[in-house]
Amino acid sequence: MESAAASILKRAVEKDKEEQYTMSLLLYQEGVQILLNTIKETKDPVKKKHFGVMTSQYLDRAEKLKQLIEKKKIQGTYRELIKIKDGAIGYGYNSLFGRFLDAMVTYIQIEDPYIRAFHQCQNLVRLCELAVQKCHSLSKISLTTTCDPEDFKNQSKRLEELKHSLKSHLISFEIIYSDTLHDRQIVLSNGWIIKIGRGLDYFKAPNGKFVLGYCDLELRSCQETTVDIFHSSQLTDAVP
């Protein structure tokens, strides 16, 4: 547990320095919990004291980060810029922005011109699965995308199937086709906005159907892209 806490807290400090404060906060909290468990299991009084000091320091930094994030959210100045390198792994949807999907989210607006091909529609399903698991108050998802001029029949069939599946979870799914859409973003009703340069389709094709990363995108190699995450305090009133 000691080595696990050290590894997680090291990452927390790294993300803190990179100003990825929301991710850093989660890592601090996770590392501190492991330290607290370690203190319970440790009989050595010297180690107990050492771990106690560490816990206090990291808890203090986590509390300051909470206040900093809230302050920047209110001011409308909070921003995280994440650069995913070519071939990097560990950037599935949950790792990248799952921390923003919470019980406050009632509505998700997705704008991505390329939800067309089979694998692109599968990516959308993965995002919806994550949202259903994390956003317990979710009632609506809307998708704005472009028509596939070569295979619109199958594109619409896939999206209608997803619509029917979401309905069984009491979530409405609105599909809007646009001829001019270019930007890619995910807008959450809790104010968070996630802009991914490549949209949802930033993963490389797997090298087979029975390889790690075929099912779990956290293990899938990525293409190079930039992710811009920011918060709009006025957004809650702007979305239905």
N, C-alpha and C positions, 0 to 999 in steps of 0.2 A: 504493500500500500504506500510505503514511503517513497519508493521510486516512481510509482504511478502519479502520486501527488506532485513530485518534483517535475516530471515531464509535462503534466498539464499546466502547472503554474509557470513553467518556462514559456510555453506557448502563449499563455495569458499575457505575460510581460511583452512578448514579441508583438502580439496584436495590439497591445496598448501603445507601444512605440509607433506602430503603423497607423494609429488613430482609427483602428477598426474597433471602436469602443464597445459596441453591442456584443460582438464575438468575444472580446476580452473579458467583459463582465460575466458571461456564461462560464468561461473557462476558470475565472477566479472563484466563482461560486462552486463549481464542480471540484476544483482542487482543494478548496477550504473544507468541503464536506468530507473528502478523503482524509484530510489532516485531522479533523475532529474524530473520525472513526479510528484513526491511528492512535490518537491520544488515549482513547478508551482501551485499546488493546495493549498499550505500552505500560510496562511495570517500572521501567527505569525512570526515576524522578528527574534526572538530568535531561533525558530525551523529552519527557513530558513538558518540561519547562521550555525547551528549545522549540518544540512543535507549537506550544501555546503562544510564544512570541511571534512565530511565523504566521499563525492563524490570525492573530490580532492585526498584524501589518497588512496582510492581504484582504482581510475584511474591511479595514479602513480604506484601502485603495478601491475596493469594489463599491463602497458606499459613496465615495467621491465621484466615481464614474457614473453611478446612478444619477447623482445630482447634476453632473455635467451634461449627460444625455438629455435629461428633462429640460434643463435650461436652454440647450441648443434647439430642442424640439419646439419649445415655446417661441423662441426667437426666429424659428424657420431657417436656421443655419446649419442644422446637423447634416453631415454627409460622410459616407464611406465610399472610397474608391478601391476596388479590388481588381487586380490585374492577374488574369489566369494565363499561365504560360503554356505554350504548345506542349502537349504530352503530359501535362500535370494531371494528377488524380486527387480524389478527395473533395471534389466540388459538385457533388450531387445537389439536387434542389434543397434537400433538408439542411446540408452543411452551409450552403450558400445563403439561403434566406428563410429557412424554416423557423428561425428564432422570432421572426416577425409575424408568423401565423399563430394567432392566439384567440382566446375566447371573445376578444373585442371585435374580431373581424366578422362582419355580417354579409359583406359583399366584396367580390373580387372581380376586377376588370382586367382582362388580358388582351393586349394588342400585339399581334404577331402576324406579319403577312405570309409566313410560311408554315402554316398548319395544314399541310396538303398531303404529303406522302404518308405511307403507312407508319414509318418510324416516327414521323413528326406528330402524328395523331396519338401514337403510343406515349410520347413524351408528355403530351397534354393530359392523358389519362393519369400518368404518374403524378403530375402536379395536382390534379383533382383529388387523387387518393390521399396525398399528403395533407391537402387542405381539409378534407373531410375528417381526418384523424385529429388534426390540431385545432381547427376552428369550430368549436362546438355550437356556436350561434350562427353559423353560415347558412344563409337562405338563398343566395343568388350568385351565380357566376356568369359573366358575359364574355364572349370571345368575339373580337373583331379580327378578321383575316381576309385573305384574297381567295378568289375562286381558282381552282386548278383547271386551266383551259384544256388540259389533255385527259383529265380523269375526274371531272367534277362529280360524276355519279358515285364513285367509291368514296370520295372525300366527304360528300354530304351524308352518305350512308353511315360512315364511321362516326361522324359528329352527332347524328341523330341517335345512334346507339348509345353514345355517351350521355346524351340528354335524357334518354329513357332511364339509364342507370342512376343518374343523379336524382331524378324525380323520386326514385324509390327511397332516397335518403332525405326527401322533403327539401331538395335544393333545385331551384329552377335554373335552366341553362339557356341563355340567349345567344344566338349565333347571328352575327352581322357580317355580311360580305361587302368589302370595299374595293373599288378599283384603284384607289389612290394611296392606300395605306403604305407607309414606309417605316415609321418609327416602331420600336419594339419596347414594350414596358408592361409591368404588372403593377396595378394600382390596388392597394388594400384600403378598406374603409376605415381602418384605424390610423390612417395618415401616411403609412409607409409606401414609398414608390421604388420599385426595382427596375432599373433599365439595364438590359443585357445586350451588348453590342450585336451578338448573333441571335438574339431571341432564345427560345427554349432549345434550339437545335445547335448547341455548342459542343456536343460530344462527337468523338471520332467513332467510325463504325467498328464494332468488335471484330476480332480476328477469327471468330467462329461462333457457333451457337452453344458451345459447351465450354466456354472460357469465363474466367472471373470478369465481372463487369458487364456481362450480357444482360443479366437481370437487374443487378444493383448498380445504379449510376454512380454511387460513391466510389466504385472501383473501376469506372470507365475512364479511359484517357480523354482529355479535352483538347479542343482546338483553342488557339490563342484568342482571347477576347477580354473586354473590359466590362466590369459591372459597376454601375453607379447607383448607390442606395442613399436616399434622402427622405426627409420627413416634411410633410406639409400640414401645419396645424389647422388650416382651413379646409382640408380635404373632407373631413367627416360630413360637413354640411353640403359638400358639392356632389356627392354620389348618392344614388337612391338607396 
